[in-house]
Amino acid sequence: MKSADRPNKESRVLDVLGPTVEFLVLPSEDDACYCVLKGTIPPGVSVPLHSHPDDESFFLVSGRVQALEQRNDGFECTNMNAGDFRHVPQGVRHAWKNQSNEPAIAIIVTTARLGRFFQEIGRPVSPDVSPQAPSPTDVQRFVDAAARYHHWLASPDENAAIGIKLFA
């Protein structure tokens, strides 16, 4: 892949297959540091079911979103509103659904490692431009990077079972 096809470390807003992340504190090369992002899930968009070896904490600044976490007996679905906080420990399978008519915007505190993952897979975008649908190449780059970073990704059927439709 040519370097022009990948975001550089200074790219602040990245499209991550629909949702966007904006770096407020860039990840360092030191895994002991943290990364802070502003995450935006557009109306009607979901973050599919996944897990990773990184903790994440979310403070919902505006909008509404459903947070789904897998438990021993199924999924816990929590409706989050502006002002709500949620911590997702490493390894927990989770997803996000914005079924409202407004963007859901959260401040996310996570590891530098997960921040570097976003830098690797995200497409630089302007904050005021709506993201375009991902290409098959974008999706494959995401899947390949997820494997390298030891992320688990749910299948289309597993996502459909919780009401999330993946890209056509």
Secondary structure, DSSP 8 states (H G I E B T S, - for coil): --GGGS--TT--EEE-SSSEEEEEE---S-TTSEEEEEEEE-TT-EEEEEE-SS-EEEEEEESEEEEEEEETTEEEEEEEETT-EEEE-TT--EEEE--SSS-EEEEEEEEHHHHHHHHHH-EE--TTS------HHHHHHHHHHHHHTT-EE--HHHHHHTT-----
